[in-house]
Amino acid sequence: MSQLDKTPLYDLHVELGAKLVPFAGYEMPVQYPLGVKKEHEHTRSACGLFDVSHMGQLILRGPDPAAALEALVPADIVGLPEGMQRYALFTNPEGGILDDLMVVNAGDHLYLVVNAACKAQDIAHLEANLASGHTLEPLDRGLLALQGPQAAEVMKRLCPAAGELVFMQHGHFTIDGIEAWVSRSGYTGEDGFEISVAAADSETLARRLLAEAEVEAIGLGARDSLRLEAGLCLYGHDIDTATTPVEAGLIWAIGKPRRLGGERAGGFPGAELILQQVQDKDHRRKRVGLLGEGRAPVREGAELYNAEGERIGVVTSGGFGPSVGKPVAMGYVSIEASDPETQVFAEVRGKRLPMTVTRMPFVTPGYYRG
């Protein structure tokens, strides 16, 4: 096995008693002594601090970088106001999803955050396909996520200006003397902030945040159960190169100007197929939420059947939802089985457990929109 990378917070994780596991080429904390369930519940009720420094952070520069990026994603990047962030998808010529990412209009450049497991391929994809005259700069920075209903109180205490941001707004601030790039966003369904900071300052800032009474260190285990309850996709599981944005229920990530009849319609890889699916609703499967009965979790890979015993789909993410009090999952089912309240059956160790198709998210989002 190749040598695992370490984030700038590695020594702090060890000091805090984290259980470390390989993840996307990094040695990452899956949980701390508090345990996954309590870490999940603490984030939902108070405030959790996550190390997400394994994510790829990139700067895209050049003439009209927004237009250049639009050639690779279906999102409206040209219309993204300065100081705002938007969710986007890299698509392939077949309409599949290469990765999902966040894009910030930082004025004279774009700031991108891509998934850790896709970082190298995303950089190669950008460098191979961006118009000439554009440069891509991978950054060596820490990335912290402060998440939960009390995150704003903590942020306002340390940096009142950053605490005034609204959902998906981004800016540069000084937090307790440390320069930081802050966006009001996250991957838990809660209010919160994602904070990019120089690698050398990452541990200092993390310790400062953890010193606040509301804040606990949270690992990847709770991050996964939190994002699942929030109905958020995990790349390589719920979305991949064999999945179109329409099948994935991500039509909202296709900007209106990029759709048929829009002022900048198409122009991204796979546009013809994707936009046809948007217009005709002719896709044959759909990502749905699934709510279980009892307490037995239904995991990724479990096959789904209808009442007649016909295979209709598969679970792509699943587990027990601590905030829901039931097993929760998401997966793909045939269009005929995708209506809310439809009963389906998941095969788990030879038994078929009843589940109900439901809308997502499973919990009420806490995003602060001002």
Phi, psi and omega in degrees: 000134182291159180298132179278143174283162178235142176279168178299347182259011184305310182298325178293320178300316179298314180300324182278000177081026182291147168272117186262139180223157174289133178208118177052037177085003181241157171269110191235152179281119177274330175197166176245177182305335178300325180095152188301313184297314180290327176295318177301309183295324179294320179295322179290331185257334185226260185198130178243150176245123183247140171268112177240032182291350177286344178296155178272128177245128187225149172246128178249120181238161176141181180291121179049065183298332179296315178295323179296318181289328180299339177290349184241350183225151178275001180286160174274095180267324179300325181270007180283119181295152176300138180084009178241158183241150180217145176281139181216167181228133166277127180245160178252172184300339179271002180088001178282167184259121178278328178184162168247155188205167173249141182234128176247131169278103183259027177094261182272004179206170173252142175250123184245143172236119182243165182291145183301314185292339182254003189306308184296316182290327178294318178298315179297319180298315179296312183296328181281336190242349178290146177299152182299151181095357179255144179237147180239126183241105174291137185255145174255084184226156171280158176219119182245146175239120178255112192229141175135166184296341179258006180299321182294322178298317179296313182296319181296329178292319185268328182207086185307322182296317179294328179293347180268355177301155173248170185310127178072016173266149187223145177197172178256131186219171171244119180252110180051043178086359183251128177291132183213150171257123188236133170237149177267092186194179179170188190230028185238348187087355179261166168298154177165186187223145170247130193236112176267132187215150177307140182308319183293338181261355189299313183293320179300314181292319179299316179296322180295318179292318180293340178288343178285139188301329185282343195262131173237149173287134184233139184260184184294331180299310179289328177302321181289316181290327177294314183290328178295313177300330180278358178071025184264136184287147171249122183296140182090352179236293183271340175222146181196189185290345179265005184242131175270158177303327182290315177301324183281359182072027183249031178304326181297342179274358176263108185301143181302322178295343183266353182274169179305129183089350179282166185290337176230052185298139176066209178085006177239158182303134178077012187301319185300311181292314183298313183290330175295319177296320178299315185286314188266349184050045186259013178288153188259352179216165186208142174284131181225161170274150181226127180248125182268171174250163182067212182231358182287118180290149176250119189263169175308137178098345178296132180277148183248140183230155173269180184297338180273000179086010179272137179291126184237356181170195184209147175279135180251337173211141178193157178176190176270132180268102183303325181279339181268330181080014181215165171295135176233149179205165167226154181188187181249133176230162176298151182307323182296336183254013190265356181288139176306145181080359175291134177270132175230174183228128179260131180274116180231114180049048175084353178251149178254110185265133180290138174223156180243129175295132183217158176289154174247158003285165179280341178236157179285123181297150180251019184303137182263111183255005175087000000 
